[in-house]
Amino acid sequence: MSRYALVIHGGAGTLLRSAMTAEMEAHYSAALEEALQAGFSFLQQGGCSLDAVKAAVMNLEDCILFNAGRGAVFGADGRQEMDASIMDGKTRMAGAVSAVQHIRNPVELAYTIMQKSPHVMLNGKGAYEFAVAQGLATAPDEYFYSALRYEQWKQLQGSGTAALDHNVKVQDTNALPGTEGRKFGTVGAVAVDVHGNIAAATSTGGMTNKQWGRVGDSPIIGAGTYANNETCAISCTGHGEPFIRAVTAYDVSCLMEYKGLSLQEAMHLVVHDKLLKIDGEGGMIGVDAKGNTAMVFNSEGMYRGMKNSDGEQVVSIYK
Ligand code: ASP
């Protein structure tokens, strides 16, 4: 029996203590703790890492505080299109979905694509049709709507620029007092189970005011998500374009495989050196098959949490 562990994130970006009320901080911490427990309970019962990351990410998707599932950001056309992916480190099977609307839990769709289709990634309308054929839950626009996200989009509408949800400053919102619109984010989870199998999952609404069907790193296997029992399971968050160009999650795996770096060393090199050189703001969470965990970011903060079978639990937001 090996050490088991779950690590989650709720996005990285300009998260400053000075811009957050104690009440909002308590909300975020409670939400992160709840998601940790949702995934960790699978591991405690001897369940597999794949089920643990799916459960944790579904829990975060259901929480309106984060930019995934319910509470996803708005694109330039006022629509909420979501991306997600999941990967099993034991089999290296993967599933992903991009630019879907009205799917209640995009990570569940990614999982179902992996399990029930011969493909890795489905997109938009076709992905929706597959989800309906598989009996997955759908929901109307109202379910995904949040006043804060809408206000963030209004700040950028017509500007032609897209922004990380955490970095859009909303001057005036009655939706979530005390947040000042600088936080929230993409969600992800990585886990190692009692059998030493690892898995990773990521889910997002992408960037506020994104246009032309823009898709970020989150649904791209090797960029935003990767898992291989021989090396690591990684879920990323941050400015998707540099993360795609750096093949970020896979690069951590490569550094471990070909250079013999530890999980922490590999993640540190990628986040604080390689990504920074190409203006890649953000961070990542990781585990390896031995039960080592790491949470590394180069931004002001990253919503994050870790729980393991040694009884350790961490929930944190700032540097
Ligand atoms: N990486 C995501 C994207 O670029 C955004 C985020 O992590 O918040 O779509």
Residues whose N, C-alpha, C, O or C-beta is under 5 A from the ligand:
A	BS01	LIG	G11 G185 T186 T204 G206 M207 G216 D217 S218 C236 T237 G238 H239 G240 E241
